[in-house]
Amino acid sequence: MQTYLIDAVNLLLRWLHVIAAIAWIGESIYFVMLDNSLRTPKAEADRQKGIFGEMWAVHGGGFYHNQKYTTAPDKLPNDLHWSFWKAYTTWLSGFALFVILYMVNPGFYLINPDSPWQWAANMSGWQANLLALLFLLGGWVVYNQLCKRISPTMQRDGLLSIAVAVMMVVVAYLSTQLFGGRAAFLLTGAVMATAMSANVFFWIIPGQRRMVKAMKAGDAPNPLDGKRGKQRSVHNTYFTLPVVLLMVSNHYSFLYSHELAWVAMSLLIFAGAVIRQFFVLLHAGKRQWGYPAAGVVLVILAFWVAAPDSQTADPSDRDTQVSDVGDNQIAGLIEEHCMQCHASNPEHAGFSAPPADYAFDDWDDILAHKAVIQQVVESRYMPLGNMTEMSDEERDTIAAWDE
């Protein structure tokens, strides 16, 4: 019953997380589109009122007229719309999911027993949890310091973009060395998502509040507040596509179980960013097809990097000679190392149903998933955290398995 309740909470949190994320990202994309679609107002009276740009739109059978002021209108309404709860709800629900799914079972999901760093491979559960929290916090601190030191007055945002790109490559590399594959991809996306929410909490909203306070007091707002808010909002819009990809990557073990997973991850992050750039420019009336073309090339490179070796290893080259692997031998290994979780009624306390709906209760089910079983066992992704202590010889046996 406890596992069932955890799954129910997981479902509701995931539902909330997805809804909040759709609302936040949709609103963010809309405002970037709106900002880039503004045109100089045609009416002289509007220009004299300080209107910087306007956009006419039609949607749902109605017409809309959006206007942006250079500084501030003569009078601000009391019912001014603010955009922040969607961002906070997205991060809080996502963090709650991370706690339930990963931090409750760190030995199963967080620890990377194959880490080249022995101290990371031998972490205890609480140490892995602490490291994951420090990883998220450290990502935000480094990113924020890059922004403050490289482009404090928003004059060197191009150089800042390069620095943030380098930072994300480093984050991708460190995450795959420190944590299990699925957690590594999730945490890299969470570093960006944390930066996005923190941008809203620490910079965008406080800056907007100071601007509104100054306007209501009849004072001129600090222009840096507006510029800094725009800077961080632009960063957020380039993070969106990579974050969404990394959050759904846990369904695709071929990606996060590869030894060069950090390279594939970095390429996909850059692909998402350059594809987003195409749409940002498109809203400004510019069609630069080189950006989506570059995105496609980066995606192809990522999948080329993550592709399994097409050459089948010669069993005679293995440390342990494996020949004439029988059905009973394979069935015995799967029963010993897989069926605690992958059964119609899992014995493992963390599952109320078989993960990914892979149940190996009979031989036909095993044969139907043969390729997947061989892939995840050879890549050492399964068993998760090697909790059943599958030996290299047993992995070789499954790799040599042929119908």
C-alpha positions in Angstrom: 0.0 0.0 0.0 2.9 2.4 0.8 4.3 1.9 -2.7 0.9 2.5 -4.2 0.5 5.8 -2.3 3.9 6.9 -3.4 3.0 6.2 -7.0 -0.3 8.1 -6.6 1.6 11.1 -5.2 4.1 10.8 -7.9 1.4 10.9 -10.6 -0.3 14.0 -9.1 3.0 15.8 -8.7 4.0 15.0 -12.2 0.6 16.2 -13.5 1.0 19.5 -11.6 4.6 19.8 -12.8 3.7 19.3 -16.4 0.8 21.7 -16.3 2.8 24.4 -14.5 5.7 23.9 -16.9 3.4 24.2 -20.0 1.9 27.4 -18.6 5.2 28.9 -17.7 7.1 28.0 -20.8 4.1 28.9 -23.0 3.8 32.3 -21.3 7.6 32.9 -21.6 7.6 32.0 -25.3 4.6 34.2 -25.9 6.2 37.3 -24.3 9.5 36.7 -26.2 7.4 36.6 -29.4 5.5 39.7 -28.4 8.6 41.6 -27.6 10.2 40.7 -30.9 7.1 41.3 -32.9 6.5 44.9 -31.8 6.5 47.6 -34.5 6.8 51.4 -34.1 3.3 52.8 -33.5 1.8 54.5 -36.5 -0.2 57.1 -34.5 1.7 60.2 -33.5 -0.3 60.4 -30.3 0.8 57.0 -29.2 4.5 57.9 -29.9 4.1 61.0 -27.8 2.7 59.0 -24.9 6.0 57.0 -24.9 4.7 53.9 -26.5 7.8 52.0 -27.8 6.0 49.4 -30.0 2.7 47.7 -30.7 1.4 44.5 -32.1 -2.1 43.8 -33.5 -3.2 40.1 -33.3 -6.3 38.0 -33.9 -7.1 34.9 -31.9 -10.3 33.1 -30.9 -12.5 35.4 -33.0 -11.2 38.5 -31.3 -8.7 41.3 -32.0 -6.0 42.3 -29.6 -3.8 45.4 -29.5 -0.6 45.1 -27.4 1.5 48.1 -26.6 4.8 48.4 -24.9 6.0 51.7 -23.2 9.6 52.9 -23.4 9.6 53.6 -19.7 6.3 53.9 -18.0 2.7 55.0 -18.8 1.2 58.0 -17.1 -0.6 55.8 -14.7 -0.2 52.2 -13.7 -3.3 50.2 -13.0 -3.8 48.4 -9.7 -4.6 45.1 -11.4 -1.2 44.9 -13.1 -0.5 41.3 -14.3 2.5 39.6 -12.8 4.2 36.4 -14.1 5.9 34.3 -11.4 3.8 31.7 -9.7 4.0 29.4 -12.7 7.8 29.5 -12.5 7.8 28.8 -8.8 5.2 26.0 -9.1 7.2 24.3 -11.8 10.4 24.3 -9.8 8.8 23.3 -6.5 6.8 20.4 -8.0 9.8 19.3 -10.0 12.0 19.3 -6.9 9.3 17.4 -5.0 9.3 14.7 -7.7 13.1 14.5 -7.6 12.9 13.9 -3.8 10.3 11.2 -4.2 11.8 9.4 -7.2 15.5 9.8 -6.6 16.4 11.0 -3.2 14.2 8.4 -1.4 16.2 5.7 -3.2 19.6 7.2 -3.9 21.5 3.9 -4.1 19.1 2.8 -6.8 19.0 6.0 -8.9 21.7 8.5 -8.0 24.9 6.6 -7.3 27.1 5.7 -10.3 28.9 2.5 -9.4 30.9 2.8 -12.6 32.2 6.3 -11.9 35.9 6.7 -12.8 36.2 8.5 -9.4 36.3 5.9 -6.7 34.9 8.2 -4.1 31.8 8.9 -6.2 31.3 5.2 -6.9 31.4 4.4 -3.2 29.1 7.1 -1.9 26.5 6.3 0.6 22.9 7.3 0.0 23.0 10.4 2.2 26.2 11.5 0.5 24.7 11.1 -2.9 21.7 13.1 -1.9 23.8 15.9 -0.4 26.0 16.0 -3.6 22.9 16.3 -5.8 21.6 19.2 -3.7 25.1 20.9 -3.9 25.2 20.2 -7.6 21.9 22.1 -8.1 23.0 25.0 -5.8 26.5 25.2 -7.3 25.1 25.3 -10.8 23.0 28.4 -9.9 25.9 30.1 -8.1 28.3 29.6 -10.9 25.8 30.8 -13.6 24.8 33.8 -11.5 28.4 34.8 -10.9 29.1 34.5 -14.7 26.2 36.9 -15.4 27.3 39.4 -12.7 31.0 39.4 -13.5 31.1 39.1 -17.3 28.1 41.3 -18.2 27.0 43.3 -15.1 25.6 46.1 -17.3 24.4 43.9 -20.1 27.0 45.2 -22.5 28.8 41.9 -23.0 26.0 39.4 -23.4 27.6 37.7 -26.4 30.7 36.8 -24.3 28.4 35.7 -21.5 26.5 33.4 -23.8 29.8 31.6 -24.7 30.7 31.3 -21.0 27.3 29.8 -20.1 27.6 27.4 -23.0 31.0 26.2 -21.7 29.5 25.9 -18.2 26.8 23.6 -19.5 29.4 21.3 -21.2 31.2 21.1 -17.8 27.9 20.4 -16.0 27.1 17.7 -18.5 30.5 16.1 -18.0 30.5 16.2 -14.2 26.9 14.9 -13.9 27.7 11.8 -16.0 30.8 11.1 -13.9 29.2 11.7 -10.5 25.7 10.3 -10.9 23.9 7.4 -12.6 23.0 8.0 -16.2 19.3 8.8 -15.9 20.0 11.0 -12.8 22.8 12.7 -14.7 20.6 13.9 -17.5 17.8 14.9 -15.1 20.2 16.9 -12.9 21.8 18.7 -15.8 18.3 19.8 -16.9 17.5 20.7 -13.3 20.6 22.9 -13.1 19.1 24.9 -16.0 15.6 24.8 -14.6 16.9 26.0 -11.2 18.7 28.9 -12.9 15.5 29.8 -14.8 13.3 29.9 -11.6 16.0 31.6 -9.7 16.3 34.3 -12.4 12.6 35.0 -11.9 12.8 34.9 -8.1 16.1 36.9 -7.5 16.3 39.2 -10.5 13.3 39.5 -12.8 10.5 40.0 -10.3 12.5 42.1 -7.7 13.6 44.4 -10.6 10.1 44.8 -11.8 8.9 45.6 -8.3 11.5 48.3 -7.9 10.5 49.7 -11.3 6.8 49.8 -10.4 7.6 51.3 -7.0 9.6 54.1 -8.6 6.9 54.8 -11.2 4.2 55.1 -8.6 6.4 57.4 -6.6 6.9 59.6 -9.6 10.6 58.7 -9.9 12.5 57.4 -12.9 13.1 53.6 -12.7 16.6 52.3 -12.8 17.2 51.3 -16.4 19.5 48.4 -15.3 16.5 46.7 -13.7 14.7 46.5 -17.1 17.9 45.5 -18.9 18.8 42.8 -16.4 15.3 41.4 -16.4 15.4 41.2 -20.2 18.8 39.5 -20.0 17.7 36.8 -17.7 14.4 36.3 -19.6 16.4 35.8 -22.8 18.5 33.2 -21.0 15.4 31.5 -19.8 13.9 31.2 -23.3 17.1 29.5 -24.6 17.1 27.1 -21.7 13.5 25.9 -22.4 13.9 23.4 -25.2 17.0 21.7 -23.7 15.3 21.4 -20.3 12.2 19.8 -21.8 14.4 17.3 -23.7 16.5 16.4 -20.7 13.4 15.9 -18.5 12.0 13.3 -20.9 15.3 11.6 -21.6 14.9 9.1 -18.8 12.7 7.0 -21.2 15.7 6.4 -23.5 18.5 4.3 -22.0 20.5 4.3 -25.2 21.2 7.9 -24.6 22.2 8.1 -21.0 23.9 4.8 -20.7 26.6 5.5 -23.4 30.1 6.2 -22.2 30.0 9.5 -24.2 26.6 10.5 -22.9 27.9 13.9 -21.8 29.0 14.6 -25.4 25.6 13.6 -26.8 23.9 15.6 -24.0 25.9 18.8 -24.8 25.1 18.5 -28.5 21.4 18.2 -27.8 21.5 21.2 -25.4 23.1 23.3 -28.2 20.7 21.9 -30.7 17.7 23.1 -28.6 19.3 26.5 -28.1 20.0 27.2 -31.8 16.5 25.9 -32.8 15.0 28.3 -30.3 17.1 31.1 -31.8 15.5 30.5 -35.1 12.0 31.2 -33.7 13.2 34.2 -31.7 14.5 35.8 -34.9 11.4 34.6 -36.8 9.2 36.7 -34.5 11.3 39.7 -35.4 10.6 39.1 -39.1 13.9 37.3 -39.9 14.0 33.8 -41.4 17.5 32.5 -40.9 17.3 28.8 -41.9 20.9 28.2 -40.9 19.8 27.9 -37.3 17.4 25.0 -37.7 19.8 23.4 -40.1 22.6 23.6 -37.5 20.1 22.2 -34.9 19.4 19.2 -37.1 23.1 18.6 -37.7 23.8 18.7 -33.9 20.9 16.3 -33.3 22.3 13.9 -35.9 25.8 14.2 -34.3 24.3 13.5 -30.9 22.6 10.3 -32.1 25.7 9.3 -34.0 27.8 9.6 -30.8 25.2 7.7 -28.8 24.8 4.9 -31.4 25.8 1.4 -30.2 28.8 -0.3 -31.8 27.6 -1.9 -35.0 30.3 -4.5 -34.9 29.3 -7.6 -32.8 32.1 -8.5 -30.5 33.7 -11.9 -31.1 33.0 -14.1 -28.1 36.5 -15.5 -28.3 37.9 -12.0 -27.5 36.0 -11.9 -24.2 37.8 -12.4 -20.9 35.4 -15.2 -20.2 34.7 -17.7 -23.0 30.9 -17.9 -23.5 29.4 -20.4 -25.9 26.2 -22.3 -26.4 24.2 -20.0 -24.1 21.0 -21.8 -23.3 17.5 -20.6 -22.6 17.6 -21.9 -19.1 20.9 -20.0 -18.4 19.4 -16.7 -19.6 16.2 -17.3 -17.8 18.1 -18.0 -14.6 20.1 -14.7 -14.9 17.0 -12.7 -15.6 15.2 -14.2 -12.6 18.1 -13.5 -10.4 19.0 -10.0 -11.5 15.8 -8.5 -13.2 12.6 -9.9 -11.8 12.8 -8.2 -8.5 11.5 -5.2 -10.4 10.5 -6.4 -13.8 7.6 -8.7 -12.9 3.8 -8.4 -12.9 4.0 -8.1 -9.1 7.5 -6.7 -8.3 9.1 -7.8 -5.1 11.2 -4.6 -4.8 9.6 -2.2 -2.4 10.1 0.8 -4.7 7.7 -0.5 -7.4 4.0 -1.3 -7.4 4.2 -2.1 -11.2 7.0 -3.2 -13.5 9.2 -0.2 -14.6 8.5 0.9 -18.2 5.8 -1.9 -18.2 8.6 -4.5 -18.9 7.5 -7.7 -17.1 9.6 -10.9 -17.6 7.2 -13.4 -16.1 7.4 -15.8 -19.0 9.9 -16.7 -21.8 7.9 -15.0 -24.5 8.0 -11.7 -22.6 11.8 -12.1 -22.3 12.3 -12.8 -26.0 10.1 -9.8 -26.9 12.5 -7.5 -25.1 15.8 -9.4 -25.9 17.5 -6.4 -27.7 16.6 -4.0 -24.9 17.8 -6.4 -22.2 21.1 -6.9 -24.0 21.6 -3.2 -24.5 21.0 -2.1 -21.0 23.0 -4.9 -19.5 26.0 -4.5 -21.8 26.0 -0.7 -21.2 25.9 -1.5 -17.4 22.8 0.7 -16.9 20.9 -2.3 -15.6 20.5 -3.6 -13.0 20.1 0.0 -11.6 23.1 0.7 -9.3 24.0 -3.0 -9.9 22.1 -3.7 -6.7 22.0 -7.4 -7.5 25.7 -7.4 -8.1 25.7 -8.8 -11.6 29.2 -9.9 -12.5 31.1 -9.1 -15.7 30.9 -12.8 -16.7 27.1 -12.7 -16.4 27.0 -9.6 -18.5 29.1 -11.4 -21.1 26.7 -14.3 -21.1 23.7 -12.1 -21.8 25.7 -10.2 -24.5 26.5 -13.5 -26.2 22.9 -14.7 -26.0 21.5 -15.7 -29.4 18.1 -17.2 -30.2 
